[in-house]
Amino acid sequence: MVLGHEVVGTVVQAAADGSGAAPGTMVAVHPATPAGDGVTRFVADRPNLSPACTYLGSAARFPHCDGAFVKYATLPSRMLRSLPARLGLRDAALVEPASVAWHAVSRAGDVHGRSALVIGAGPIGALTVAVLKRAGATEITAVDMHPFPLDNARAVGATRTLLATEVDEIASVQADVVVESSGSHRGLASAIRGAMRGGRVVMVGLLPSGDQPVPISLAITRELELVGAFRFNDEIDEVIAALADGSLYVDPVVTHEFGVADALQAFTVARESATSSKVLLRF
């Protein structure tokens, strides 16, 4: 399977039927192809939940769906989103993960004037902080295992940072909304403990399949709302507009950039979450 679902590029050949962007147009890619299976029910206006949905570079279904870690990719024109002239490819490379963060924050409800806690300050966590700031959250606390991603979180809008080992401090935050983006059961436990009674916890970090050891009794006795957030839908268009007009500030999230000839080095750097955030490849 070819990887690659965070894709931007320049159209070199238009669709044969005349649809879509003209050659030379810079575009971002919406990597999803929603589809029902005729059996499983899902909310109609949330196509990200469609059971037969495929996603570029994903092994979620079989056969796997190839991604676009290639110099030339043939994609349906419906996936393409033309970029405004003031938004270049380097900045637009964050459109897909920022859309994941945007969708997660939308699942939190209206955050204007409210306090937020973000567990995990990797690329998705940092982008979530940036989206929360744009949405008007007044206090944003970011949590991570390492100082470097916490510095990144501050650069995009966090007002406070905590190490993940500061368990009592995290519990004392009592945030209106919490976004769990670490993808670990310990992170989810911290999210539950760090939410105010009656608060909402949005789970965007994808935990492993199967049962997870989390303090669910606290969610019950505190009447927490545990809400899932999976990929995104048309939020990609809002993200493109917000990046283009500068209202969504994400520059510090990109920490490294490599040419495709140095891809092995790029992946080595990207594995070290203590010293890198989003790593880009130039084709």
Secondary structure, DSSP 8 states (H G I E B T S, - for coil): -----S-EEE-SS--TTS-S--TT-EEEE--EE----SSS---TT-GGG-TT-EETTB-SSSS-B----SSS----GGGEEE--TT--HHHHTTHHHHHHHHHHHHHT---TT-EEEEE--SHHHHHHHHHHHHTT-SEEEEEESSHHHHHHHHHTT-SEEEETT-HHHHHTT-EEEEEE-S-SHHHHHHHHHHEEEEEEEEE-S---SS-----HHHHHHTT-EEEE--S-STHHHHHHHHHHHT-S--GGGEEEEEEGGGHHHHHHHHH-TTT-SEEEEE-
